[in-house]
Amino acid sequence: MPHPFTPLALVPVDPRTARVHEEGWQSWSPSGAYALGDKPYRPTDDNWATVCYRPGRTVPSGVFQGEGLLALAPGDGSPVRLWAAADPLHAVPSIRLEVHGERAEVSADGPVRELTGRDIQSALATWAQGLGLVAPRPAPTVWCSWYEYFTAVTEEDIHENLRAMDTLDLPIDVVQIDDGYQSALGDWLTLSGRFRSRAGIAEAIRARGRRAGIWTAPFLVDPASELAAEHPQWLVRDPQGGFAHAGRNWGHDLCVLDTTHPDAAAYLTDVFRTLRAEGYDYFKVDFLYAGALDGVRHSSDDALTAYREGISLVREAIGADAYLLGCGAPILPSIGLFDAMRVSPDTAPHRRPEADDYSQPGQDPAEFTGVGRRWQHGRLWVNDPDCLMARPAVETRERWAAHVESTGGLMASSDRLLSLDEWGVTTTRRLLGGVAR
C-alpha cells in the first residue's frame, strides 16, 4: 500500500517557462514534459487505469506525479532538479509536484534521492548512466504481423510476407508472429485454427535466412482457457479470495499467472523452452504490467519481486543469446532484464487516441511518450518506438516514419508488404537498412 507523502523541496519557479517531466508507470503510461499550466494526461476509463496506468495511485487534480522519477526545470536559469527512486528495481515511490504561485512543492511517498542537470533529458540520462548497466546489444530489424492482421493472422499471411521480403529486397532479420497463433491467453502451446505448426513456420522463416520471433503475454490468463480451468491454483488471488483482476481486453476479464507457484513456474518455463527448441530466438513479451499487480501469491514475495523473478524465469528458459523485447512493462522494475523495451503506447493507423486518453493507441500519444523517454535509449535498453507503418492507408505516414527514424531504436515493419506503394517500399527499406546490426 502507498505511504503518506512527505515534503522534499520547495523550489522557486518561473510559472511561464518552467517544465516538469512525469515518468509514467509502464510502457503505455503517458510520460513527458509539461508546462506548469498544462493539464497532464490521466486515465479517462477505469479499465485503462488498471491496464495502462499504475493501479491504486489516483492523482489529485492539478498535481503532477511521476512514478519513481520526476524532473523540474525551474525556468529561471537554475539547474534542473531530478527526484529519483532510491531503489528503483524494488520500490518505486510516487513523486508529486504542486504549484503554488511562484513556488513548486515536491513530495514523495517513499525514499528518493535528488540530482541536478542542465536540462530534463540530460538529467534523466545521467541518472540512467549512474546505474552502471552494460550497453545493450544492437537490435535486429523486424517484420511484425500485428498492425496489419491483428488477432486474425494466419499461417498463409506469414508465408506471403516471407516471399514478399525476398521479392522487395527488404533487410529484415526477424519475422515475428504476433497475437493470434495461440488458442487462448495462457494456452500458449495450443494453436488456433489458423495455424498448423509453430515449428514448421519457424523452419520456413529460417530456411529463408531470417530469424523466427514470437509474441506472448506470459502473465495473462484468459478465464476461459484450459489453463484456468485445469489449474485455478496457479492464478493470483485478491484478498477476498477471488481472482486478481488484470483488467479487460479482447472482450474478456483477465487473470494473472502466479509465477511464484512452483507448478506455474514450471509450466511457463516449459512454454519458453519449447518455443526456443522450435527455432524461435526473438521474443516479444507483452502486457507485463500484470506480473507486477498486487495480489495474494503462493509465496510471500511482494509484487515487484515476483515480477522480476518471473521475467528472470523467461530469460533463463530462452537463453542468454535470445533477444528479449518487453512491452506494457513497469519501467523502473524492468531495468536490467531486457534487450529492448517499448517506451510508448501502441501506435495506430490514426493519430488521435480513443477518448483522447494518451495511454491508448494512436500516433500522437506514441510520439509524445516516445520523445519523453528518449533518454532511456542505449542506457537502459534499446528503445522500441513501435512499428513503422508505411502503407498508403495510414494517416500521416510520413510524419510517423520520421518519428520512428528519429528515435534510433528498434526498427520494425508491420505492413502487409505487398500493399506498400513505391514510397512505402523505399521508406521501409531505408529505415531498416540504416540500422547497424
Secondary structure, DSSP 8 states (H G I E B T S, - for coil): -----EEEEEEE--TTT-EEEE--SBTTS--EEEETTS-----SSHHHHHHTS-TT----TT-EEEESEEEEE-SSSS-EEEEEESBTTTB--EEEEEEETTEEEEEESS-EEEEEESSHHHHHHHHHHTT----------EEESHHHHGGG--HHHHHHHHHHHHHHT----EEEE-TTSEEETTEEEEE-TT-S-HHHHHHHHHHTT-EEEEEE-TTEE-TTSHHHHH-GGGB-B-TTSSB----EETTEE-EEB-TTSHHHHHHHHHHHHHHHHTTEEEEEE--GGGGGS--B-SS---HHHHHHHHHHHHHHHH-TTSEEEE-S-BTGGGTTS-SEEE-S----SSSS-GGG-TTSSSHHHHHHHHHHTGGGBTTTBEEE---B--STTSTTHHHHHHHHHHH-S--EE-S-GGG--HHHHHHHHHHHHTS--
